[in-house]
Amino acid sequence: MTIRLENSTGRRNGRFVAYEYGEDLFGTLYLNKFSGRERGRLIDKWRLNDLGSLIRVLDTEISRREEENYERPIFH
C-alpha cells in the first residue's frame, strides 16, 4: 500500500513524499519513504515488529511532513 503526499503550491510544486508499507515474505512489517519530483528516491527504511509500531511511525511522519511547509492560521 502507498500513501502519497504531493505539493501543488509555490515553487515546490510537483514534489512529493510517498510512504510504501506492507508485509514481506518473512512476516515482518516494513515502511519505506520516498521523496522526489517525477521519480522518487529512497530516503528511509523501517522494519517494524507489530502493527502498532507501523501506525505510530506513519502518524508521526505524516503529521511532521504536513506541518513542515504550512503556517498555522491565527484566529482572534
N, C-alpha and C positions, 0 to 999 in steps of 0.2 A: 504494500500500500504506500501511497505517496501523498504528502501534504506539500503544496507548492504555494509560496507567498511571492507575488510579483509586485514590483514598484511601478506605478503608472503615472508618477508625477515628477516634475522637475527634471534636472539634468541626469538623475539616476534612473530615468525611465527605461524599462526593459530589463533591469537587473532582477534577479530572483534568488530565493533561497528555497531549497527543496529538502524535505525530510523523508527518507525512504525507510520503512520499517517492516519487519516480518520475523519469521522463524526460519532458521537454517535447517539443514538436514539432520543435525545432531540435537535439535530441540531447543537451541539457545536463541533467545530473542536478540535482534540486532537493530541498530538505528544508525543510519548513515546520513550525513549532512553535506549537501552540495550547494555551491554558490557560483554565480557567473552571469553571463548575459545570454548568448544563444545556447552554448553547451556549458554545462556546469563542471566544476572540478571538485573533487572530494576534499572536504575541509576537515571533518571529524568522523570518527567511527566509535560506536559504543557497543559492547556486548553486555547484555543485562540478564540477571538471574530470574526475574519474575515480572509479571505484567504491571505491578505497582511501580516498579522502578522505571519501566518504559513510559508510563503515564506521567510520572514526576519529571523526568528529563524532558519529555516533549512539552509539558506545560511551562517549565522554566525557560526553555529555549525559545518557544514561540512568543511568550509574553515579553521576554527580553528583546527579541527582534522587533516586535510591534512597537515598543516604546523607544527604540533606538533612534528612529528618524522622525518622530512626531512630537509636537509640543502639546501638552495637555491644556485645554481651554480653561480659562479662569472665569468662574461665574461669580457675579456680585449680587 
